[in-house]
């Protein structure tokens, strides 16, 4: 099995090497990751300039630094390698649960894999110094579990600091408060940070709920964003209007 490893934290993120080490027992590894941090880039792709890649070394693994986004890395990496069976993105420095899925570069890499017909899995964990050493066996178990379920082609995985089990979840869609935090840089210039905080408690069975209960959250996703309920209502309304016109 050919496994492409990428992330949005950059080629030298400790989570990238930890993921490659955990995945190495399942197949041949190649790392293709951004040469600089690309956090919160969502599914941006580079279309206005050429991409380039350079060789790098990440632990014991062959790696390439790419001058682009996480989605670029998957597209370029799968093209140059020739064929890829699985894309693993992460392990991200910080959780990607709830609304953060919309702007996550980590998840975007997995989505890009799915768009290319390749299984994609995004993996994220709390940002602490020793978290990857603690999570190493849990990462391997999560990969093994998902390999047993080939029908899951796009999955978002989040690890708590001390997992005590695994739970298949749905995305938490409770409301968040987006706010601006003003500050000053060392030269006295105004700078601003965008931050969010949840306004409501997580619903049972969601990714946020699982993390708060020390469970590894595995959320199956799909690329189709269509609101099926709304569409069904609109189509039903259109059918009724057409029948009414026909009766006149």
N, C-alpha and C positions, 0 to 999 in steps of 0.2 A: 504494500500500500504506500502510495506517495502522499505525504502530508506536508502542506505548505503552512508555515507559521508566520503570522504577521501581528501587528498591533497598531495602536495610535500614539503610544508613549515614546516611540523612537527606538532605534536599533540597540541602544545600550540600556534599555529598561531591564531591571532584574526580573520582572514578570515574564518577559519574553524568553529568557534563558530557562526559567523554571518550567514554562510550558513546553519548550522543546525537549527538555530532559524527561518530563513526564510522558510526552507523546512518543518518545523514541522507541519505547518497547512495542509500539503498535505498527511501526513502518519506517520508511525512509524519510528523513527530515530535510527540508530546506527552508531557511529563514529568508524572507523578503519583507523588509520593514522600512518605514520612513527614516530618512537620515536625521530628521529633527522631530520634536514632538508635534503631533497633529491632533491633540485632544479636542473634542467637541467640533470636529470638522464635518460631522454627519457623513452624508454620501457624496461629498464633493469629489469631482473628478477634474483632472487637469486637461483642458482643451485648448488653451491659448498659448502654450509653449511645449516644447518637446520634453520628454522624460529621459533621465539617464540613471544608470545603476552602477555601483562600484562594489567590488568585493570587500567583505569584512569577515571578521571572526567573532562568533558569539559562543563562548565556551568551547566545546569540541565540535561545533557545527559550522558547516559552510553557510555563509550568509551574504546577503546583498543589501546595500543601502540604496534607497530609491528617493529621488528628488520629487516626491509627490505625496499624495494622500494615502490613507489605508486602502481605499477602493482601488486606487492606481496600483498599489503593490500587488493586490490579488490579480488584477487584469494582466499586469506586466509579468508577474511571477509565473502564472499559469501558462502564459504564452511562451516565455523563454524556456521553461522546463519541459514543455510539450504536452504533458498530461498530469493532472492532479486529481486525486481521489477524495481528499478531505482538506478543508481549510479550517485551521484553528486560529482564532484571533484573541490575543491577550498575553498573559493574564493582566487585565487592566489595573492600573493604580487607582482604585476607587470603584465603588459599585455602579452598575448600570441597571437600575430598576425603575419601574414606573415611567414617568414622563421623560426621564433622561435617555430612554431608548431613541427618542426622536433626534437627538443631536449627537449620539454616541458614534465616534469614529470606529471604535472597537466593533460595535454591532454592524456598522456599515460595511466593514470588510467581509463579515459573514454574509451579509445580504448580497454583496457583489458576487461572492462565490455562488450563491443560489441563482442569481441572474445568469451565470455562466453554466448552469447545470451541474454545479459541484456542491456537495454537502458543506454547509457552513455552520460553525459553532463559535459563538463569542463567549469568553470567560472573563469574569471580573471578580475582584476581591477588595476588602478594605485596605486602605493604604497604611500599612505599618511595617516596621523594619524587618520583623521576623516572620511575617505572614506566609511567605512562600515556602519556607522550611516546614512550617506547621501544616500547610495545605498540600504539600507534594503528594502524599498518598491519596488524598481526596480528589486531586486533579486527575490522577491516573484512573481512579475508580469511576469518575464522571465520564471520562472518555470511553472507557470500556463499556459502561452502561449504554451510552448513546450509540456505540457501534453495534450493539445488539438490536437497535431499533432503526433499521435503514429507512423506514417510512418518514422519520423525522429529518427533514432536509435542511431546516433552519431553526436553530435553537439558541436561546440566550440563557447562559448559566451564570449564577452569582453565588459566591461562597461567603458564609459568615466567618468570623474569626475562628470559632471552634465548632465545626460541624458535628452534629449528632445524628444526622440522617439526611435523606434526600426527599424532596417533594416536587412533583410536577405542578406547575403553577400557571396562572394567567397574569397578564400585566395589570399592575395597579394603576388606575386612571383617576384617582382622587385629585382634588384641586391642589395647586401649589401657589405659593406667593413668590412672584419674581420681584426682586428689588435691587436697587443700586446702592453700593457701599462706596462713598467718596473717601479718598485718601490723597496723600501727596508723595511724589517720588523724592529721592535724595536731593534733587535740585529745586525742590519747592514747587514743582508743577502739579497741577490738579490731575489726578488719575481716578479711574472708576472701576469697580469690580461689579460684575453681575452675579447675583446669588439667588438661590431659591430655598424655600423651606416648605414642607408639607403643611397644609392647613387642616387636614383630617387624618384620623387614624386609618391604617391600612385595612382593607377588607380581608376576611379570612380566605385562604386559598390563593392569595396573590403573592407576587415576588417579594414585596416589602414585608408582608406578613411572615413569609417563610424565613427571611433573614432575621427578623426580630425574634423568631423562635429557634434560632441556631440550626436552621435547615438549609441545605444546598437547594437553591431554587433553579429549576429547569423549566423554561417557558418555551413551548413550541410556537413558532411564528410562521406567518405567511407573507408573501410579497403583495398580495391583492389587498388594497386598502378600502375597497368598496364597502360602503355601509349597506349591507344586504337588506336590512329591515326598512330603511328609508327608500331604497330602490324599489322594493316590492310594493310599498305603499304608493309610490309615484306611478308605477306601472299599472297598479290596480285602479288608481284614479283616472289614468289615461284611458284604460279600457272602458270604464264606466262612462266617461265623457263621449267616447266614440259610439257606444251603444245608444246613448241619449240622442246624439245627432242623427243616428241612423233611423230612429223611431219618428223623427219629425217629418 
